[in-house]
Amino acid sequence: TPLSRFFLAGLLFAQSTPGAAAPWTIGTAYNTGDGSVAYRELHYHAPGYPGLSSRVDYQDAEGEVIVSKQMDFSRSQTAPAIDQTDLRTSTRVFARHEDGRLQVGYQRNADAALRTDTIRLTPNLIVDAGFDPFVRSQWDALTAGRAVSASFFLPSRLDTISVSIAPVPREECAQVQGDVLCLMVRPAGMLRVVSWFVEPLRLAYDLEQQRLLMFRGLSNLLDARGEPQDVLVLF
């Protein structure tokens, strides 16, 4: 799974059951090729954590839930516990805090073996939706034009990768209007040549509210055929 697949969304993420509350924000993902709707993200508030969600339901263009994700920010906002299941393929990803470390697991489908490992917790570790709080924690540096680095968890590899998050010119985020902070994310150093990350990711944040408005790049979800999809997500 590429960085962007668990970074996207990764970005905003109620312990409540579906239908118990209205989503606080909805993201619509468009295929960059033909502009059609690829899926929608319904984000449900995490009680006690403004601007974050403890559940995200992904729906296809017809409104059927295809992926469900649970998030827990009680141990860390930048490295939350996650449990995500693709209802189409039974692909599952989880990350749990245990004894000061992060226990992680990945299962490609119901017939595949569950792979597990342990990740060391560091101050700059980002897990999935923890990217959004990380950006806000680095807001002063980013708005001053400085790049920051982080270690991002890649679920399918059960490993982390160093990434660079850098402000770029406003025209890189032309899909949204208003005053925004436009960011580009890419693997740091020599890892830029790795095949799974050919194009950088672009994100736009509202300058006043520090809220994600746009994501463009490889999605965190595969399409119905199990293939990567390049999307523009607008919130």
N, C-alpha and C positions, 0 to 999 in steps of 0.2 A: 504494500500500500504506500503510495507516495506521501511525502510530507503533507501535501495539501489535503489529502483525504481525511486526516485527523486533525488538521489545523483549521479547516473550515468549520466549518462551523465551526468547528471549533472555535467558536469565537464568542458566543453569547451564553449559553445553556444555564412538577411540584410532585414532589413525592406523591401528590394527589393522583387519583385515578383519572383516566381519560374522561373528559367531559365534565369534571368537577369544577373547573375554572376555565375562563377564556384565556387563550394565549396572550402574552403581553407584547409579543412581536412576531411577525411572520416574514420569512424571507422567501422570495420567489427566485428560483434558479432557471435561467434561460440557456438553451443550447446556443453557443456562440456561432455555430454554423448557420442555422436557419431561424434563430430567434424563437423557436417553440419552447413551451414550458417543459422543463425536464422533471422538476419536482418542487415541492414547497416544504419549508421548515416551520413547524409550529413550536414556538418556545414558551414554556410555562415557568413562571417565576419561582425562584428558590427563596422560600421564606427566610427573612433575615439577611439576604444578600441582594441589595438593590442592583439592578442591571445584570444579574446573572440568572440562570435557569437551572432547575434540577431535573427537568425532563424536556426532551425534544422529540417530537414525532415528525418523521419525514413522510410526506404523502406524494404519490405519483400524480400525474396530470389529471387523473380521474377522481382523485380524492381518497384513494385507498392507502392506508398506512403500510409502508414497505420496510421502514427501519424505525426502531425505537431506542432511545438512549436515556439512561439515568445518570445524573451527576450528583456528587456530594463534595461541597467545598469546605466542609467543617475542619478538615485537617490542613488544607492548603488551597488558596484560591488560584495559584498558578499551576499547581499539580494536583487537581482534584481526582477523587476516585471516580471511575467511570464503569459503566456496564452497557454495552451496545450490542444489539442483535438485529441482523438483517433477516426479516421474516420471509424473504423469498428464498434464501439459500441456507439459512441457519448459521451464517457466519457470525462469530461472536468475538468481541474484544472486551477485556476487563483490565482494570488497574485498581489495586486495593492497598491501603496503608496498613502495614503490619510491622511492628517492632522497629519503627523508625526507617523502614525502607519501603519500596513500592513493589508489591507482587503483581506481575503482569501476565496476561495470558492471551492467546490468539488461537482460534479454531476456524479454519477456512470454510468448512461446511459440516453438516451432521455426520458425514462419513470419515472426516479427517480426524487425526489425533489432536488433542488439545496440547499446545506447546506453552510452557510457562518459563518464567525467569524472574530475576530480581534486579531492580534498578536502584542505584544509589540516589538518594535525594540530595539535590544541590540547590543553592539559592536561585540559580538561573534555569532550573529545569521547568519546561513547559509540557503539560499533558493536555492534549485536546483543547477544550474550551478555555483552559487556563491561559491561552494566548491573549485573550481580551484583557483580563486583569493585569497581565504582564505589560501590555502596551500602556495602560494607564499608569502603571508604576514607573514607567520610563518616559512619561509624557514631556517633562521639562527638557530632557535631552533630545528627544525626537523633534519637538517643535523648535528647538534651537538649531536644528540642522545636523545633529550628530547621529551616527549609526550606533546601534547597540547589538550585542550578540546574545545568544541563548542556546540552550541544549534542548532539542525537541524530540519527544518520544515518537518513534515509528512503530505502530502496533504489529504489522505483519513481520517485521524484522526483530521485534522484541529488543530493540536497541534505540539509542539516541543518536542524533546528528547535530552538529553545530550549524547554526543559521545566523545570517546577518539580517537585521531589520533596519532599513534605511529610509529616510524621507526622500522623496523624488518630486520633480516638478508637477504642478497641479494638472497639467494636460495629460499626465499618465492615468488620471482618474476622471476623464471627461464624461463618463457615463452618469455622473451625479452632479447636481448643482449646489451652489452655496460655498461657504468657506469651509474647506476640508483640509485635513492632514492626509496627504497621499503617501502611502508606504509601499515599499517593495521588499519582498522576502525571498531570499535565495540561500542555498547552502554556502557555507563559508569556505574560503580557500580553495584547495584543489578539488574538493568535493563537488564543485560546480560542473565538472565534466561527467558526473554520474548520470547514466541514461534515464533514470526514472524522474529526473528533475531537469527537463530541458529548458522550459520557460519559467521565469520568476512568477511569483504570485503578487498581485496588486490589491491593496485594500484602501478604502477611504473612510476616514473618521470625521464626524462633525467636530469642528474645532471648539465650539462652545460646550457641547454636552459630552464630548469624548465618547461618542456612541458610534458603533460600526454602521456604515451606510451601504457599503459595497464590498464585494469580494469578486475577483476574477482570476481564474486559473483552473487547474485540475480539481475536480470535485472530490469531496470525501466519500462520495457514493459511486459505486459502479452502476452502469446502466442495466437494463433488463437482460442483456446478453452477457453481462459480466465484464464489460469493457470499460476502460476509463472514459470519462466525459469532461470536456472543457466547458465551463459554465461561467455565466455572469450572474451573481446573486445580488439582488437588491432588497434592502430591508426598509 
